[in-house]
Amino acid sequence: MKTLETATDMELLSELLSRNNIEQGTVSSTYSSSVRDCVIGIGNDNTATIRLHTDDIEALNELTSGEPQ
């Protein structure tokens, strides 16, 4: 079994999605400058975008003892 450190981005994304519901997204959205995107490549032609407000990133880092981004 791979560890978090040895798993690829695609393997980690697949695991995350398998634990959560995937639902229809919004058609159009506007975001403030305090929203950050993380784009993860899926193979050669596809991507996944994770979008978080800076407050949410801070809270996640505090809860997981992560380093601030």
N, C-alpha and C positions, 0 to 999 in steps of 0.2 A: 504494500500500500504506500502511495506517495504521501509525503508530508506537505504542509502548506508551502514550505520553501522550495520543494522540488516539483510541485504541480505547475502545469502551464497555465497561462491566463485563460485559455479556452476551457481547460478542465475545471478551474475554479469557478468560472462563469456558469458552466454546465451544472455544477453542484449547487450553486446559489439558486439558479432557476428551478432546479428540481425540488427545492425546499419551499418555493413560493409560487403563488398564483401569477400567471401571465394573463393580462387582461388587455382589452382594446385600449389604445392610447388616445390622447386628445388629438383633434384635427389641427389645432393651432394654439400656440402658447407664446407669451411674452415673458421674459425673465429679467430680473434686475442684475446689476453688475456684481452682486454678491453670490451669484449662483455659479458653480464650477462644474465642468464636464470632464468625464474620464471616458475616452473612447478606446475600446478594446477590439483588436482585430480578430476576425473569425475567418480563418483561411485567407485566401488571396483577394476575395472580392466583397467581403461583408464585414460589418462592424456592429458593435453594441455600444450604446451610450448610457452611462450612469450619470445622472444629474443630481447634485446635492447643493443645498444652500451652505454657505460657510459656517453658519451656526450648527448645522447638522454634522458637518465634517469635524468640527471642534468637539461636539458631544460624542461622536463615534470614537475619536481619538482618546478622549478621557475614559470612556467605558472599556476600551480595549488596550489601554496603556500605550497607544500608538503615538508616533511622533507627529507634531503639527505639520501640515503641508504648506 
